[in-house]
Amino acid sequence: MLLKTPQQNADQPIAALHGFEEGLLATSVSPAMRAISSIVVDIASTDIPVLLLGETGTGKEVVALTIHQLSRRRDGPFVKILCSSLRGEDFNRLLPMSSEDKELPSLSTVFFDEIADMSAESQVRLLEAFSRLDGDGERFRWGACVISSTCQNLDVAMQSGRFRHDLYYRLGGVCLRIPPLRQRKEDVLPLAGFFLDKYSNLFGRPRPQLSAATMHALAAHSWPGNVRELENTMKRVIALGNERVALRDLGEKFEAELIANQGQSIYSLKEAARAASRQAERELILKVLSRTRWNRKRAAEELQISYKALLYKLKQIGLEEPGS
């Protein structure tokens, strides 16, 4: 139920704690993740509660750890609480009434993992803890920053009465939505390269050069398990020393992509990422145009680009008219 990370030296790089943070945030090139990285830097110097939303495997805990390591609390522990096993009486130990309680140091980060699984009693106790905020209205008296996460739809949970509205507003001082990997395909190949480097170093094995067919297939894959699935896949590539064998678990569709791309020449990760980005952009534009029944002005508003920019992009991808 309760996990604590060891204390870290303030001079250590972010990646030293978890071996993953730098890969997710610094290696990602998509606009969405660059924006999240910028926000993380801004809020790390505060104690404002942070709510992280996103599918399983997108890296919510990684973002939480990064916030902790960039903050003034980095010398204190990162306390992970599994909400599904949390009981009301645990709060007496986890959230002491004053800093005189020596169970936890005065500065720490408390991470509530899967907040939607928290029981009704625990939700009440957490609200009571928030009522003991100090004068600035942001942190507990003992100096903890609260970060929470969920892969569930909290709107549905609140409508059904499983989750309290007032607690949602307390936890969401800043709300960050971590997009799934299929919506930021330009990140796939850079992250794959990062994980290949990571596990070749950990396992003491040479880093393989992926074939062009494999890179095409990786960029096109939907990655239902998100970044976690990609990491495990690259780990298998290093462990088995055979990319075709390691990639079999990705299914028949991935195998078909590999076969279809066997004749492709090797190209750079940057070029592959650019191609994946163009394909993801095309799919998003089509989706929005379909939803707006090809009302291009409304689509441009939803895409947050100018009408002229949308017309240019439509021309680029050969979609100037419906059905083209």
C-alpha positions as CSV (number, residue, x, y, z in Angstrom):
1,M,0.0,0.0,0.0
2,L,2.8,2.4,0.9
3,L,6.1,2.8,-1.0
4,K,8.9,5.2,-0.3
5,T,11.8,6.1,-2.6
6,P,15.2,6.5,-1.0
7,Q,16.5,10.0,-0.5
8,Q,18.5,11.4,-3.5
9,N,21.4,13.8,-3.7
10,A,20.3,17.2,-5.0
11,D,23.0,17.2,-7.6
12,Q,21.9,13.9,-9.2
13,P,20.2,14.1,-12.6
14,I,16.5,13.4,-12.8
15,A,17.1,10.1,-14.5
16,A,19.2,8.8,-11.6
17,L,16.1,8.1,-9.4
18,H,14.0,6.1,-11.8
19,G,15.9,5.6,-15.0
20,F,12.8,6.7,-16.9
21,E,11.9,10.3,-16.3
22,E,14.4,11.8,-18.7
23,G,13.3,9.4,-21.4
24,L,9.7,10.3,-21.2
25,L,10.0,14.0,-20.9
26,A,13.3,15.0,-22.4
27,T,13.3,12.5,-25.3
28,S,9.7,13.2,-26.3
29,V,9.4,15.6,-29.2
30,S,5.7,15.9,-29.6
31,P,4.1,19.3,-28.9
32,A,1.8,17.8,-26.2
33,M,4.7,16.4,-24.2
34,R,6.9,19.5,-24.7
35,A,4.0,21.6,-23.2
36,I,3.7,19.2,-20.3
37,S,7.4,19.4,-19.6
38,S,7.2,23.2,-19.6
39,I,4.3,23.1,-17.1
40,V,6.2,20.6,-14.9
41,V,9.1,22.9,-14.6
42,D,6.8,25.8,-13.7
43,I,4.9,24.0,-11.0
44,A,7.8,22.1,-9.4
45,S,8.8,25.1,-7.4
46,T,5.3,25.3,-5.8
47,D,3.4,22.9,-3.5
48,I,0.1,23.2,-5.5
49,P,-1.8,19.9,-5.7
50,V,-1.4,18.2,-9.1
51,L,-3.9,15.7,-10.7
52,L,-2.5,13.5,-13.5
53,L,-4.9,11.9,-15.9
54,G,-4.2,9.4,-18.6
55,E,-4.4,5.8,-19.7
56,T,-2.4,3.0,-18.1
57,G,1.2,3.1,-19.1
58,T,1.4,6.7,-20.3
59,G,3.8,7.7,-17.6
60,K,1.8,9.5,-14.9
61,E,4.1,8.3,-12.1
62,V,7.1,9.3,-14.1
63,V,5.7,12.9,-14.3
64,A,5.0,12.8,-10.6
65,L,8.6,11.7,-9.8
66,T,10.0,14.4,-12.1
67,I,8.0,17.1,-10.3
68,H,9.4,15.8,-7.0
69,Q,13.0,15.7,-8.3
70,L,12.8,19.3,-9.6
71,S,11.3,20.6,-6.4
72,R,12.8,21.7,-3.1
73,R,11.5,18.4,-1.7
74,R,13.9,16.3,-3.7
75,D,16.0,15.5,-0.6
76,G,12.9,14.1,1.1
77,P,11.1,10.8,0.2
78,F,8.6,10.3,-2.6
79,V,5.8,8.5,-0.9
80,K,3.6,6.3,-3.2
81,I,0.2,5.3,-1.8
82,L,-1.8,2.6,-3.6
83,C,-5.4,3.9,-3.1
84,S,-7.1,0.6,-3.8
85,S,-5.7,-0.8,-0.5
86,L,-5.8,2.5,1.5
87,R,-8.0,2.5,4.7
88,G,-9.3,5.4,6.6
89,E,-7.2,4.7,9.7
90,D,-4.1,4.8,7.6
91,F,-4.3,8.6,7.4
92,N,-3.3,9.0,11.1
93,R,0.1,7.6,10.1
94,L,0.3,9.1,6.6
95,L,-0.9,12.6,7.2
96,P,0.2,13.6,10.8
97,M,-1.5,16.6,12.4
98,S,1.7,18.5,12.9
99,S,5.4,18.5,11.9
100,E,6.3,17.1,15.3
101,D,5.3,13.7,14.1
102,K,8.6,12.2,13.0
103,E,7.2,9.4,10.8
104,L,7.8,11.4,7.7
105,P,10.3,14.3,7.2
106,S,9.0,17.8,7.0
107,L,9.4,18.0,3.2
108,S,8.1,15.2,1.0
109,T,5.9,14.4,-2.0
110,V,2.8,12.1,-1.5
111,F,1.6,10.4,-4.6
112,F,-1.9,8.9,-4.5
113,D,-1.9,6.2,-7.3
114,E,-5.3,5.6,-8.9
115,I,-7.3,8.1,-6.8
116,A,-10.6,6.8,-8.3
117,D,-10.1,3.5,-6.4
118,M,-10.0,5.3,-3.0
119,S,-12.8,4.2,-0.6
120,A,-15.5,6.7,0.5
121,E,-14.1,6.7,4.1
122,S,-10.6,7.5,2.8
123,Q,-11.9,10.3,0.6
124,V,-13.4,11.9,3.7
125,R,-10.2,11.5,5.6
126,L,-8.2,13.1,2.8
127,L,-10.6,16.0,2.7
128,E,-10.1,16.5,6.4
129,A,-6.4,16.5,5.8
130,F,-6.8,19.3,3.2
131,S,-8.8,21.3,5.8
132,R,-5.6,21.4,7.8
133,L,-3.8,23.5,5.2
134,D,-1.5,26.3,6.3
135,G,-2.0,29.9,5.5
136,D,-0.9,29.8,1.9
137,G,-3.7,27.3,1.1
138,E,-1.4,25.0,-0.8
139,R,0.5,22.5,1.4
140,F,0.0,20.4,4.5
141,R,1.5,21.7,7.8
142,W,4.2,19.1,7.5
143,G,5.3,20.4,4.1
144,A,4.1,17.6,1.8
145,C,3.1,18.2,-1.8
146,V,0.1,16.1,-3.0
147,I,0.1,14.5,-6.5
148,S,-2.6,12.1,-7.5
149,S,-3.3,10.1,-10.7
150,T,-6.0,8.0,-12.3
151,C,-6.6,6.2,-15.6
152,Q,-10.3,6.3,-15.0
153,N,-12.9,8.9,-16.0
154,L,-13.5,11.0,-12.9
155,D,-16.5,12.7,-14.4
156,V,-18.3,9.4,-14.6
157,A,-17.1,8.4,-11.1
158,M,-18.5,11.7,-9.7
159,Q,-21.8,11.4,-11.6
160,S,-22.2,7.9,-10.1
161,G,-21.3,9.0,-6.6
162,R,-18.2,7.0,-6.4
163,F,-16.0,10.0,-6.1
164,R,-16.5,13.3,-4.3
165,H,-16.8,16.5,-6.3
166,D,-15.2,18.5,-3.4
167,L,-12.2,16.2,-3.3
168,Y,-11.8,16.5,-7.1
169,Y,-11.5,20.3,-6.8
170,R,-9.0,20.0,-4.0
171,L,-6.8,17.6,-5.8
172,G,-6.9,19.4,-9.2
173,G,-5.0,22.5,-8.4
174,V,-3.2,21.8,-11.7
175,C,-4.6,19.1,-13.9
176,L,-2.4,17.5,-16.6
177,R,-3.7,15.1,-19.2
178,I,-1.0,12.7,-20.4
179,P,-1.8,11.7,-24.0
180,P,-1.6,8.1,-25.1
181,L,1.3,7.1,-27.3
182,R,-1.0,6.6,-30.4
183,Q,-1.8,10.3,-30.3
184,R,1.8,11.3,-30.4
185,K,3.5,8.9,-32.7
186,E,6.4,11.2,-33.4
187,D,7.6,10.2,-29.9
188,V,7.7,6.4,-30.6
189,L,11.1,6.2,-32.4
190,P,13.0,8.6,-30.1
191,L,11.7,6.8,-27.1
192,A,12.5,3.4,-28.6
193,G,16.1,4.6,-29.1
194,F,16.2,5.8,-25.5
195,F,15.1,2.4,-24.2
196,L,17.5,0.6,-26.4
197,D,20.3,2.6,-25.0
198,K,19.1,2.1,-21.5
199,Y,18.8,-1.7,-21.6
200,S,21.9,-2.2,-23.6
201,N,23.8,-0.4,-20.8
202,L,21.9,-2.3,-18.1
203,F,22.4,-5.7,-19.7
204,G,25.9,-5.0,-20.9
205,R,25.0,-5.9,-24.5
206,P,25.6,-4.1,-27.8
207,R,22.8,-1.7,-29.0
208,P,21.3,-3.2,-32.1
209,Q,20.5,-1.2,-35.3
210,L,16.8,-1.7,-36.0
211,S,15.9,-2.5,-39.5
212,A,14.0,0.0,-41.6
213,A,11.0,-2.3,-41.7
214,T,10.9,-2.6,-37.9
215,M,11.1,1.2,-37.5
216,H,8.3,1.7,-39.9
217,A,6.2,-0.9,-38.0
218,L,7.0,0.6,-34.6
219,A,6.0,4.1,-35.8
220,A,2.7,2.7,-37.2
221,H,1.8,0.5,-34.3
222,S,-1.1,1.7,-32.0
223,W,0.7,0.8,-28.7
224,P,-2.4,0.0,-26.6
225,G,0.0,-0.4,-23.6
226,N,1.5,3.0,-24.3
227,V,5.1,3.9,-23.2
228,R,5.2,1.0,-20.8
229,E,4.6,-1.4,-23.7
230,L,7.2,0.2,-25.8
231,E,9.8,0.0,-23.0
232,N,9.1,-3.6,-22.4
233,T,9.3,-4.3,-26.1
234,M,12.7,-2.7,-26.4
235,K,13.8,-4.5,-23.3
236,R,13.0,-7.8,-25.0
237,V,14.9,-6.8,-28.1
238,I,18.1,-6.3,-26.0
239,A,17.5,-9.4,-23.9
240,L,16.8,-11.8,-26.8
241,G,19.2,-10.2,-29.3
242,N,16.7,-10.8,-32.1
243,E,14.3,-8.1,-33.0
244,R,11.9,-10.3,-35.0
245,V,11.5,-12.8,-32.1
246,A,11.2,-10.0,-29.6
247,L,8.4,-8.3,-31.6
248,R,6.2,-11.3,-32.1
249,D,4.2,-10.5,-29.0
250,L,2.9,-7.3,-30.7
251,G,0.5,-9.4,-32.8
252,E,-0.4,-10.3,-36.4
253,K,-1.0,-6.7,-37.4
254,F,2.5,-5.7,-36.4
255,E,3.9,-8.7,-38.3
256,A,2.0,-7.7,-41.4
257,E,3.5,-4.2,-41.1
258,L,7.0,-5.7,-40.9
259,I,6.4,-7.8,-44.0
260,A,4.9,-4.9,-45.9
261,N,8.0,-2.7,-45.2
262,Q,10.7,-5.3,-45.8
263,G,11.9,-3.5,-48.9
264,Q,12.3,-0.1,-47.2
265,S,15.8,1.3,-47.0
266,I,17.3,2.3,-43.7
267,Y,16.5,5.9,-42.7
268,S,17.2,8.1,-39.7
269,L,15.1,8.2,-36.5
270,K,14.5,11.8,-37.2
271,E,13.0,11.1,-40.6
272,A,11.0,8.2,-39.2
273,A,9.6,10.4,-36.4
274,R,8.7,13.1,-39.0
275,A,6.8,10.6,-41.1
276,A,4.9,9.3,-38.1
277,S,4.1,12.8,-37.1
278,R,2.6,13.6,-40.5
279,Q,0.5,10.4,-40.4
280,A,-0.7,11.3,-36.9
281,E,-1.6,14.8,-38.0
282,R,-3.5,13.5,-41.0
283,E,-5.5,11.1,-38.8
284,L,-6.4,13.9,-36.3
285,I,-7.5,16.3,-39.1
286,L,-9.7,13.6,-40.6
287,K,-11.2,12.8,-37.3
288,V,-12.1,16.4,-36.5
289,L,-13.4,17.0,-40.0
290,S,-15.6,14.0,-39.7
291,R,-17.0,15.2,-36.4
292,T,-17.7,18.7,-37.8
293,R,-19.2,17.2,-41.0
294,W,-16.4,18.9,-43.0
295,N,-17.1,22.4,-41.6
296,R,-13.5,23.5,-42.0
297,K,-13.9,26.7,-39.9
298,R,-15.2,24.7,-37.0
299,A,-12.5,22.1,-37.5
300,A,-9.8,24.8,-37.5
301,E,-11.1,26.1,-34.2
302,E,-11.1,22.7,-32.6
303,L,-7.6,22.0,-33.9
304,Q,-6.5,25.5,-32.6
305,I,-5.0,26.6,-35.9
306,S,-6.0,29.3,-38.3
307,Y,-8.5,28.6,-41.1
308,K,-5.7,29.4,-43.6
309,A,-3.3,26.9,-42.0
310,L,-6.0,24.2,-42.1
311,L,-6.5,24.8,-45.8
312,Y,-2.8,24.5,-46.4
313,K,-2.5,21.3,-44.5
314,L,-5.5,19.8,-46.4
315,K,-3.8,20.6,-49.6
316,Q,-0.6,19.0,-48.4
317,I,-2.3,15.7,-47.6
318,G,-4.6,15.7,-50.6
319,L,-7.8,16.3,-48.7
320,E,-9.0,19.5,-50.1
321,E,-12.6,18.2,-50.7
322,P,-14.8,15.7,-48.8
323,G,-14.2,12.2,-50.0
324,S,-10.9,13.0,-51.7
